[in-house]
Amino acid sequence: MGCIGNLLWFIFGGFASGLSWLLAGVLWCITIIGIPIGKQCFKLAKLALMPFGAKVR
């Protein structure tokens, strides 16, 4: 179920969601103060791309 779920999620909106979190992370990392928030955005981008079977720490 994890592989099929991830594939369906990626096709039906996961790509757009992951790309938007990635862009937000890049924008936050422009400043030194925003780097910790940008790193968290990158973690959310990874989770948005493949949510089934992923663990967030």
N, CA, C and O atoms as a Maestro MAE file, in Angstrom:
{
 s_m_m2io_version
 :::
 2.0.0
}

f_m_ct {
 s_m_title
 :::
 protein
 m_atom[228] {
  # First column is atom index #
  i_m_mmod_type
  r_m_x_coord
  r_m_y_coord
  r_m_z_coord
  i_m_residue_number
  s_m_chain_name
  s_m_pdb_residue_name
  s_m_pdb_atom_name
  i_m_atomic_number
  :::
  1 25 0.818 -1.192 0.000 1 A "MET " " N  " 7
  2 3 0.000 0.000 0.000 1 A "MET " " CA " 6
  3 2 0.865 1.261 0.000 1 A "MET " " C  " 6
  4 15 0.485 2.271 -0.593 1 A "MET " " O  " 8
  5 25 2.009 1.210 0.651 2 A "GLY " " N  " 7
  6 3 2.857 2.398 0.744 2 A "GLY " " CA " 6
  7 2 3.345 2.881 -0.602 2 A "GLY " " C  " 6
  8 15 3.316 4.080 -0.881 2 A "GLY " " O  " 8
  9 25 3.794 1.962 -1.441 3 A "CYS " " N  " 7
  10 3 4.326 2.349 -2.751 3 A "CYS " " CA " 6
  11 2 3.211 2.883 -3.658 3 A "CYS " " C  " 6
  12 15 3.382 3.904 -4.326 3 A "CYS " " O  " 8
  13 25 2.094 2.201 -3.675 4 A "ILE " " N  " 7
  14 3 0.970 2.644 -4.508 4 A "ILE " " CA " 6
  15 2 0.405 3.962 -3.977 4 A "ILE " " C  " 6
  16 15 0.081 4.863 -4.750 4 A "ILE " " O  " 8
  17 25 0.291 4.066 -2.655 5 A "GLY " " N  " 7
  18 3 -0.203 5.310 -2.061 5 A "GLY " " CA " 6
  19 2 0.697 6.488 -2.366 5 A "GLY " " C  " 6
  20 15 0.213 7.573 -2.689 5 A "GLY " " O  " 8
  21 25 2.005 6.287 -2.265 6 A "ASN " " N  " 7
  22 3 2.945 7.356 -2.578 6 A "ASN " " CA " 6
  23 2 2.859 7.765 -4.039 6 A "ASN " " C  " 6
  24 15 2.924 8.952 -4.357 6 A "ASN " " O  " 8
  25 25 2.714 6.802 -4.920 7 A "LEU " " N  " 7
  26 3 2.611 7.106 -6.351 7 A "LEU " " CA " 6
  27 2 1.350 7.904 -6.649 7 A "LEU " " C  " 6
  28 15 1.400 8.898 -7.373 7 A "LEU " " O  " 8
  29 25 0.219 7.475 -6.097 8 A "LEU " " N  " 7
  30 3 -1.028 8.205 -6.316 8 A "LEU " " CA " 6
  31 2 -0.964 9.606 -5.702 8 A "LEU " " C  " 6
  32 15 -1.430 10.577 -6.299 8 A "LEU " " O  " 8
  33 25 -0.390 9.695 -4.518 9 A "TRP " " N  " 7
  34 3 -0.258 10.991 -3.856 9 A "TRP " " CA " 6
  35 2 0.608 11.925 -4.693 9 A "TRP " " C  " 6
  36 15 0.274 13.099 -4.855 9 A "TRP " " O  " 8
  37 25 1.717 11.416 -5.225 10 A "PHE " " N  " 7
  38 3 2.635 12.227 -6.026 10 A "PHE " " CA " 6
  39 2 1.941 12.742 -7.277 10 A "PHE " " C  " 6
  40 15 2.115 13.902 -7.650 10 A "PHE " " O  " 8
  41 25 1.158 11.893 -7.926 11 A "ILE " " N  " 7
  42 3 0.492 12.278 -9.173 11 A "ILE " " CA " 6
  43 2 -0.611 13.298 -8.919 11 A "ILE " " C  " 6
  44 15 -0.750 14.265 -9.669 11 A "ILE " " O  " 8
  45 25 -1.397 13.086 -7.861 12 A "PHE " " N  " 7
  46 3 -2.578 13.921 -7.632 12 A "PHE " " CA " 6
  47 2 -2.358 15.038 -6.616 12 A "PHE " " C  " 6
  48 15 -3.239 15.292 -5.794 12 A "PHE " " O  " 8
  49 25 -1.229 15.697 -6.647 13 A "GLY " " N  " 7
  50 3 -1.040 16.881 -5.833 13 A "GLY " " CA " 6
  51 2 0.201 16.889 -4.967 13 A "GLY " " C  " 6
  52 15 0.587 17.949 -4.475 13 A "GLY " " O  " 8
  53 25 0.830 15.767 -4.763 14 A "GLY " " N  " 7
  54 3 2.015 15.734 -3.921 14 A "GLY " " CA " 6
  55 2 3.180 16.496 -4.533 14 A "GLY " " C  " 6
  56 15 3.971 17.115 -3.821 14 A "GLY " " O  " 8
  57 25 3.283 16.448 -5.851 15 A "PHE " " N  " 7
  58 3 4.375 17.152 -6.525 15 A "PHE " " CA " 6
  59 2 4.247 18.658 -6.333 15 A "PHE " " C  " 6
  60 15 5.226 19.334 -6.019 15 A "PHE " " O  " 8
  61 25 3.040 19.178 -6.523 16 A "ALA " " N  " 7
  62 3 2.823 20.619 -6.365 16 A "ALA " " CA " 6
  63 2 3.047 21.053 -4.917 16 A "ALA " " C  " 6
  64 15 3.637 22.103 -4.665 16 A "ALA " " O  " 8
  65 25 2.584 20.256 -3.983 17 A "SER " " N  " 7
  66 3 2.760 20.568 -2.572 17 A "SER " " CA " 6
  67 2 4.235 20.528 -2.183 17 A "SER " " C  " 6
  68 15 4.724 21.430 -1.502 17 A "SER " " O  " 8
  69 25 4.938 19.495 -2.609 18 A "GLY " " N  " 7
  70 3 6.362 19.384 -2.303 18 A "GLY " " CA " 6
  71 2 7.175 20.505 -2.932 18 A "GLY " " C  " 6
  72 15 8.103 21.031 -2.316 18 A "GLY " " O  " 8
  73 25 6.827 20.863 -4.146 19 A "LEU " " N  " 7
  74 3 7.534 21.944 -4.833 19 A "LEU " " CA " 6
  75 2 7.300 23.281 -4.136 19 A "LEU " " C  " 6
  76 15 8.216 24.098 -4.042 19 A "LEU " " O  " 8
  77 25 6.089 23.509 -3.649 20 A "SER " " N  " 7
  78 3 5.824 24.766 -2.956 20 A "SER " " CA " 6
  79 2 6.564 24.831 -1.620 20 A "SER " " C  " 6
  80 15 7.056 25.897 -1.251 20 A "SER " " O  " 8
  81 25 6.655 23.714 -0.883 21 A "TRP " " N  " 7
  82 3 7.432 23.701 0.362 21 A "TRP " " CA " 6
  83 2 8.908 23.891 0.076 21 A "TRP " " C  " 6
  84 15 9.610 24.552 0.840 21 A "TRP " " O  " 8
  85 25 9.383 23.319 -1.015 22 A "LEU " " N  " 7
  86 3 10.785 23.492 -1.395 22 A "LEU " " CA " 6
  87 2 11.083 24.952 -1.716 22 A "LEU " " C  " 6
  88 15 12.112 25.482 -1.298 22 A "LEU " " O  " 8
  89 25 10.202 25.593 -2.444 23 A "LEU " " N  " 7
  90 3 10.371 27.006 -2.769 23 A "LEU " " CA " 6
  91 2 10.331 27.859 -1.502 23 A "LEU " " C  " 6
  92 15 11.116 28.797 -1.360 23 A "LEU " " O  " 8
  93 25 9.425 27.538 -0.587 24 A "ALA " " N  " 7
  94 3 9.353 28.275 0.679 24 A "ALA " " CA " 6
  95 2 10.647 28.105 1.467 24 A "ALA " " C  " 6
  96 15 11.131 29.061 2.074 24 A "ALA " " O  " 8
  97 25 11.210 26.904 1.463 25 A "GLY " " N  " 7
  98 3 12.468 26.669 2.161 25 A "GLY " " CA " 6
  99 2 13.615 27.473 1.578 25 A "GLY " " C  " 6
  100 15 14.441 28.014 2.313 25 A "GLY " " O  " 8
  101 25 13.662 27.547 0.273 26 A "VAL " " N  " 7
  102 3 14.718 28.331 -0.383 26 A "VAL " " CA " 6
  103 2 14.567 29.810 -0.041 26 A "VAL " " C  " 6
  104 15 15.557 30.491 0.229 26 A "VAL " " O  " 8
  105 25 13.341 30.305 -0.053 27 A "LEU " " N  " 7
  106 3 13.119 31.713 0.276 27 A "LEU " " CA " 6
  107 2 13.466 32.017 1.728 27 A "LEU " " C  " 6
  108 15 14.012 33.081 2.019 27 A "LEU " " O  " 8
  109 25 13.158 31.096 2.646 28 A "TRP " " N  " 7
  110 3 13.498 31.310 4.055 28 A "TRP " " CA " 6
  111 2 15.006 31.272 4.279 28 A "TRP " " C  " 6
  112 15 15.517 31.959 5.163 28 A "TRP " " O  " 8
  113 25 15.715 30.486 3.497 29 A "CYS " " N  " 7
  114 3 17.161 30.346 3.696 29 A "CYS " " CA " 6
  115 2 17.961 31.514 3.129 29 A "CYS " " C  " 6
  116 15 19.188 31.519 3.229 29 A "CYS " " O  " 8
  117 25 17.309 32.482 2.549 30 A "ILE " " N  " 7
  118 3 18.028 33.642 2.028 30 A "ILE " " CA " 6
  119 2 18.663 34.430 3.165 30 A "ILE " " C  " 6
  120 15 19.776 34.936 3.027 30 A "ILE " " O  " 8
  121 25 17.962 34.534 4.284 31 A "THR " " N  " 7
  122 3 18.503 35.267 5.422 31 A "THR " " CA " 6
  123 2 19.056 34.292 6.453 31 A "THR " " C  " 6
  124 15 18.660 33.127 6.494 31 A "THR " " O  " 8
  125 25 19.958 34.771 7.269 32 A "ILE " " N  " 7
  126 3 20.561 33.930 8.304 32 A "ILE " " CA " 6
  127 2 19.526 33.573 9.367 32 A "ILE " " C  " 6
  128 15 19.527 32.455 9.881 32 A "ILE " " O  " 8
  129 25 18.663 34.494 9.691 33 A "ILE " " N  " 7
  130 3 17.651 34.252 10.723 33 A "ILE " " CA " 6
  131 2 16.642 33.208 10.260 33 A "ILE " " C  " 6
  132 15 16.107 32.472 11.088 33 A "ILE " " O  " 8
  133 25 16.370 33.125 8.976 34 A "GLY " " N  " 7
  134 3 15.365 32.212 8.462 34 A "GLY " " CA " 6
  135 2 15.853 30.806 8.185 34 A "GLY " " C  " 6
  136 15 15.047 29.956 7.807 34 A "GLY " " O  " 8
  137 25 17.132 30.520 8.353 35 A "ILE " " N  " 7
  138 3 17.679 29.199 8.033 35 A "ILE " " CA " 6
  139 2 17.020 28.076 8.833 35 A "ILE " " C  " 6
  140 15 16.701 27.046 8.239 35 A "ILE " " O  " 8
  141 25 16.794 28.209 10.151 36 A "PRO " " N  " 7
  142 3 16.120 27.117 10.861 36 A "PRO " " CA " 6
  143 2 14.704 26.832 10.335 36 A "PRO " " C  " 6
  144 15 14.285 25.677 10.263 36 A "PRO " " O  " 8
  145 25 13.984 27.878 9.975 37 A "ILE " " N  " 7
  146 3 12.643 27.693 9.413 37 A "ILE " " CA " 6
  147 2 12.742 27.065 8.031 37 A "ILE " " C  " 6
  148 15 11.928 26.212 7.678 37 A "ILE " " O  " 8
  149 25 13.727 27.478 7.248 38 A "GLY " " N  " 7
  150 3 13.932 26.897 5.925 38 A "GLY " " CA " 6
  151 2 14.253 25.418 5.990 38 A "GLY " " C  " 6
  152 15 13.788 24.647 5.150 38 A "GLY " " O  " 8
  153 25 15.046 25.006 6.982 39 A "LYS " " N  " 7
  154 3 15.360 23.582 7.144 39 A "LYS " " CA " 6
  155 2 14.107 22.782 7.459 39 A "LYS " " C  " 6
  156 15 13.958 21.656 6.986 39 A "LYS " " O  " 8
  157 25 13.212 23.345 8.246 40 A "GLN " " N  " 7
  158 3 11.962 22.665 8.551 40 A "GLN " " CA " 6
  159 2 11.067 22.588 7.307 40 A "GLN " " C  " 6
  160 15 10.351 21.605 7.118 40 A "GLN " " O  " 8
  161 25 11.109 23.610 6.470 41 A "CYS " " N  " 7
  162 3 10.352 23.584 5.213 41 A "CYS " " CA " 6
  163 2 10.854 22.471 4.299 41 A "CYS " " C  " 6
  164 15 10.062 21.838 3.602 41 A "CYS " " O  " 8
  165 25 12.162 22.227 4.297 42 A "PHE " " N  " 7
  166 3 12.701 21.137 3.488 42 A "PHE " " CA " 6
  167 2 12.225 19.784 4.006 42 A "PHE " " C  " 6
  168 15 11.957 18.879 3.216 42 A "PHE " " O  " 8
  169 25 12.117 19.639 5.325 43 A "LYS " " N  " 7
  170 3 11.587 18.401 5.897 43 A "LYS " " CA " 6
  171 2 10.130 18.207 5.508 43 A "LYS " " C  " 6
  172 15 9.710 17.091 5.200 43 A "LYS " " O  " 8
  173 25 9.355 19.291 5.520 44 A "LEU " " N  " 7
  174 3 7.952 19.203 5.116 44 A "LEU " " CA " 6
  175 2 7.824 18.909 3.624 44 A "LEU " " C  " 6
  176 15 6.888 18.228 3.206 44 A "LEU " " O  " 8
  177 25 8.753 19.414 2.821 45 A "ALA " " N  " 7
  178 3 8.731 19.117 1.392 45 A "ALA " " CA " 6
  179 2 8.951 17.632 1.155 45 A "ALA " " C  " 6
  180 15 8.288 17.031 0.310 45 A "ALA " " O  " 8
  181 25 9.866 17.045 1.888 46 A "LYS " " N  " 7
  182 3 10.109 15.603 1.766 46 A "LYS " " CA " 6
  183 2 8.873 14.816 2.185 46 A "LYS " " C  " 6
  184 15 8.516 13.822 1.553 46 A "LYS " " O  " 8
  185 25 8.229 15.262 3.244 47 A "LEU " " N  " 7
  186 3 7.023 14.602 3.719 47 A "LEU " " CA " 6
  187 2 5.872 14.794 2.738 47 A "LEU " " C  " 6
  188 15 5.067 13.882 2.549 47 A "LEU " " O  " 8
  189 25 5.780 15.956 2.116 48 A "ALA " " N  " 7
  190 3 4.703 16.221 1.165 48 A "ALA " " CA " 6
  191 2 4.865 15.402 -0.111 48 A "ALA " " C  " 6
  192 15 3.872 15.054 -0.749 48 A "ALA " " O  " 8
  193 25 6.096 15.092 -0.488 49 A "LEU " " N  " 7
  194 3 6.315 14.314 -1.713 49 A "LEU " " CA " 6
  195 2 5.988 12.836 -1.510 49 A "LEU " " C  " 6
  196 15 5.350 12.227 -2.369 49 A "LEU " " O  " 8
  197 25 6.405 12.260 -0.411 50 A "MET " " N  " 7
  198 3 6.186 10.835 -0.147 50 A "MET " " CA " 6
  199 2 5.722 10.626 1.291 50 A "MET " " C  " 6
  200 15 6.538 10.285 2.148 50 A "MET " " O  " 8
  201 25 4.428 10.822 1.581 51 A "PRO " " N  " 7
  202 3 3.970 10.786 2.978 51 A "PRO " " CA " 6
  203 2 3.769 9.395 3.561 51 A "PRO " " C  " 6
  204 15 3.853 9.237 4.779 51 A "PRO " " O  " 8
  205 25 3.510 8.391 2.753 52 A "PHE " " N  " 7
  206 3 3.195 7.071 3.271 52 A "PHE " " CA " 6
  207 2 4.484 6.341 3.662 52 A "PHE " " C  " 6
  208 15 5.358 6.109 2.827 52 A "PHE " " O  " 8
  209 25 4.585 5.988 4.929 53 A "GLY " " N  " 7
  210 3 5.760 5.294 5.432 53 A "GLY " " CA " 6
  211 2 6.844 6.228 5.916 53 A "GLY " " C  " 6
  212 15 7.907 5.766 6.330 53 A "GLY " " O  " 8
  213 25 6.609 7.536 5.879 54 A "ALA " " N  " 7
  214 3 7.619 8.505 6.318 54 A "ALA " " CA " 6
  215 2 7.474 8.786 7.817 54 A "ALA " " C  " 6
  216 15 6.385 8.693 8.384 54 A "ALA " " O  " 8
  217 25 8.588 9.128 8.429 55 A "LYS " " N  " 7
  218 3 8.591 9.503 9.845 55 A "LYS " " CA " 6
  219 2 9.188 10.889 9.973 55 A "LYS " " C  " 6
  220 15 10.208 11.199 9.357 55 A "LYS " " O  " 8
  221 25 8.545 11.717 10.777 56 A "VAL " " N  " 7
  222 3 9.015 13.087 11.002 56 A "VAL " " CA " 6
  223 2 9.647 13.152 12.382 56 A "VAL " " C  " 6
  224 15 9.065 12.694 13.365 56 A "VAL " " O  " 8
  225 25 10.837 13.722 12.447 57 A "ARG " " N  " 7
  226 3 11.521 13.886 13.733 57 A "ARG " " CA " 6
  227 2 11.851 15.318 13.950 57 A "ARG " " C  " 6
  228 15 12.431 15.669 14.978 57 A "ARG " " O  " 8
  :::
 }
 m_bond[227] {
  # First column is bond index #
  i_m_from
  i_m_to
  i_m_order
  :::
  1 1 2 1
  2 2 3 1
  3 3 4 2
  4 3 5 1
  5 5 6 1
  6 6 7 1
  7 7 8 2
  8 7 9 1
  9 9 10 1
  10 10 11 1
  11 11 12 2
  12 11 13 1
  13 13 14 1
  14 14 15 1
  15 15 16 2
  16 15 17 1
  17 17 18 1
  18 18 19 1
  19 19 20 2
  20 19 21 1
  21 21 22 1
  22 22 23 1
  23 23 24 2
  24 23 25 1
  25 25 26 1
  26 26 27 1
  27 27 28 2
  28 27 29 1
  29 29 30 1
  30 30 31 1
  31 31 32 2
  32 31 33 1
  33 33 34 1
  34 34 35 1
  35 35 36 2
  36 35 37 1
  37 37 38 1
  38 38 39 1
  39 39 40 2
  40 39 41 1
  41 41 42 1
  42 42 43 1
  43 43 44 2
  44 43 45 1
  45 45 46 1
  46 46 47 1
  47 47 48 2
  48 47 49 1
  49 49 50 1
  50 50 51 1
  51 51 52 2
  52 51 53 1
  53 53 54 1
  54 54 55 1
  55 55 56 2
  56 55 57 1
  57 57 58 1
  58 58 59 1
  59 59 60 2
  60 59 61 1
  61 61 62 1
  62 62 63 1
  63 63 64 2
  64 63 65 1
  65 65 66 1
  66 66 67 1
  67 67 68 2
  68 67 69 1
  69 69 70 1
  70 70 71 1
  71 71 72 2
  72 71 73 1
  73 73 74 1
  74 74 75 1
  75 75 76 2
  76 75 77 1
  77 77 78 1
  78 78 79 1
  79 79 80 2
  80 79 81 1
  81 81 82 1
  82 82 83 1
  83 83 84 2
  84 83 85 1
  85 85 86 1
  86 86 87 1
  87 87 88 2
  88 87 89 1
  89 89 90 1
  90 90 91 1
  91 91 92 2
  92 91 93 1
  93 93 94 1
  94 94 95 1
  95 95 96 2
  96 95 97 1
  97 97 98 1
  98 98 99 1
  99 99 100 2
  100 99 101 1
  101 101 102 1
  102 102 103 1
  103 103 104 2
  104 103 105 1
  105 105 106 1
  106 106 107 1
  107 107 108 2
  108 107 109 1
  109 109 110 1
  110 110 111 1
  111 111 112 2
  112 111 113 1
  113 113 114 1
  114 114 115 1
  115 115 116 2
  116 115 117 1
  117 117 118 1
  118 118 119 1
  119 119 120 2
  120 119 121 1
  121 121 122 1
  122 122 123 1
  123 123 124 2
  124 123 125 1
  125 125 126 1
  126 126 127 1
  127 127 128 2
  128 127 129 1
  129 129 130 1
  130 130 131 1
  131 131 132 2
  132 131 133 1
  133 133 134 1
  134 134 135 1
  135 135 136 2
  136 135 137 1
  137 137 138 1
  138 138 139 1
  139 139 140 2
  140 139 141 1
  141 141 142 1
  142 142 143 1
  143 143 144 2
  144 143 145 1
  145 145 146 1
  146 146 147 1
  147 147 148 2
  148 147 149 1
  149 149 150 1
  150 150 151 1
  151 151 152 2
  152 151 153 1
  153 153 154 1
  154 154 155 1
  155 155 156 2
  156 155 157 1
  157 157 158 1
  158 158 159 1
  159 159 160 2
  160 159 161 1
  161 161 162 1
  162 162 163 1
  163 163 164 2
  164 163 165 1
  165 165 166 1
  166 166 167 1
  167 167 168 2
  168 167 169 1
  169 169 170 1
  170 170 171 1
  171 171 172 2
  172 171 173 1
  173 173 174 1
  174 174 175 1
  175 175 176 2
  176 175 177 1
  177 177 178 1
  178 178 179 1
  179 179 180 2
  180 179 181 1
  181 181 182 1
  182 182 183 1
  183 183 184 2
  184 183 185 1
  185 185 186 1
  186 186 187 1
  187 187 188 2
  188 187 189 1
  189 189 190 1
  190 190 191 1
  191 191 192 2
  192 191 193 1
  193 193 194 1
  194 194 195 1
  195 195 196 2
  196 195 197 1
  197 197 198 1
  198 198 199 1
  199 199 200 2
  200 199 201 1
  201 201 202 1
  202 202 203 1
  203 203 204 2
  204 203 205 1
  205 205 206 1
  206 206 207 1
  207 207 208 2
  208 207 209 1
  209 209 210 1
  210 210 211 1
  211 211 212 2
  212 211 213 1
  213 213 214 1
  214 214 215 1
  215 215 216 2
  216 215 217 1
  217 217 218 1
  218 218 219 1
  219 219 220 2
  220 219 221 1
  221 221 222 1
  222 222 223 1
  223 223 224 2
  224 223 225 1
  225 225 226 1
  226 226 227 1
  227 227 228 2
  :::
 }
}
